[in-house]
């Protein structure tokens, strides 16, 4: 894809065209080796034209042509055929009034004080010669196919007709500074050169004219060219604009220096961040190891907890079975107990303990009501005791008799005295 560009004021129909891609430089209508076509009529007029000026100059269509772009376009102005000179870019039914004989890139001493493409054109048309001499045909405009067009704000390629969202001529804030959007040309292909009433490049004009029979070194400036038509210092793109652009360029260079310093600073920060990332990665590895150990400990604790729960359940079941036996009940099979929860078994144990407590209390009461050992005399033992008592009584009587006898004898003895 490519865009047709015509540099006259007010031209905005920069539409992409596919046909522009199919230009074949190996085929051309004009064959320069054919002398009959290459002949320049002696009475024709030769004119030097500053056709288009290079960056940092900008046209009133807000287009800018890179110096390398203009240099690289030079062959296309004369090969494979000499491009036509017409009026008002009327390619369809307009009249060809001349041809471009030569194109060169001029570095200095131009009308815009920037580099420019200077064309040498041959005008054999009588009416055109007259209008050039009297100044009616003075200003020009190039018609080209642009193969590489970029937005000055974002650098997007626009040659395919796409939009990047930035509009030519509009101001945008870039890094706190206002910038005008331009279409920057990096590659163009020549189509034609036109005489127009209002050129987009305000310096695109005739600079000298001379007869075809004169040598280029001896030519004289035409009265309507550089000597008699002073450069208009008013308008959008005068010399003051160029100076401003140069100052802007200097500012840009200073900005680039600052940006390079910033880049160096950022590189240092980047290095520091990389070291920090390495440190963080090491910390992450350490944390991962700790996490692994924690998981292993947790898994070990969970395993131990499971085993403890199993032992606890076995103890609960054993207590349950023991209490059932203690209360005179049969054991329950383990298969039936598997479906019961620990809480259910604990509740049953509680009930069994209460039941066992009641049984124990009743047994105690019954035990308390029984005679104490020795409180009930057996018949055999009673007979023995009677005999012993009778014997003891007899002994006591014998003792009492002896004591009485002793008392009587004592009394009698005392009485005799």
Secondary structure as UniProt FT lines:
FT   STRAND          2..6
FT   TURN            9..10
FT   STRAND          16..17
FT   HELIX           19..22
FT   TURN            25..26
FT   TURN            32..33
FT   HELIX           35..38
FT   TURN            42..43
FT   STRAND          45..53
FT   TURN            55..56
FT   TURN            60..61
FT   STRAND          63..65
FT   HELIX           67..73
FT   HELIX           74..77
FT   STRAND          84..87
FT   TURN            88..89
FT   TURN            91..93
FT   STRAND          98..106
FT   TURN            111..112
FT   STRAND          116..123
FT   HELIX           126..133
FT   TURN            134..135
FT   STRAND          139..151
FT   TURN            152..154
FT   TURN            159..160
FT   TURN            168..169
FT   STRAND          171..174
FT   TURN            175..176
FT   STRAND          177..180
FT   STRAND          183..195
FT   TURN            202..203
FT   STRAND          205..211
FT   TURN            212..213
FT   HELIX           216..218
FT   TURN            223..224
FT   TURN            226..228
FT   HELIX           239..326
FT   TURN            327..328
FT   HELIX           334..338
FT   HELIX           342..369
FT   TURN            373..374
FT   HELIX           379..416
//
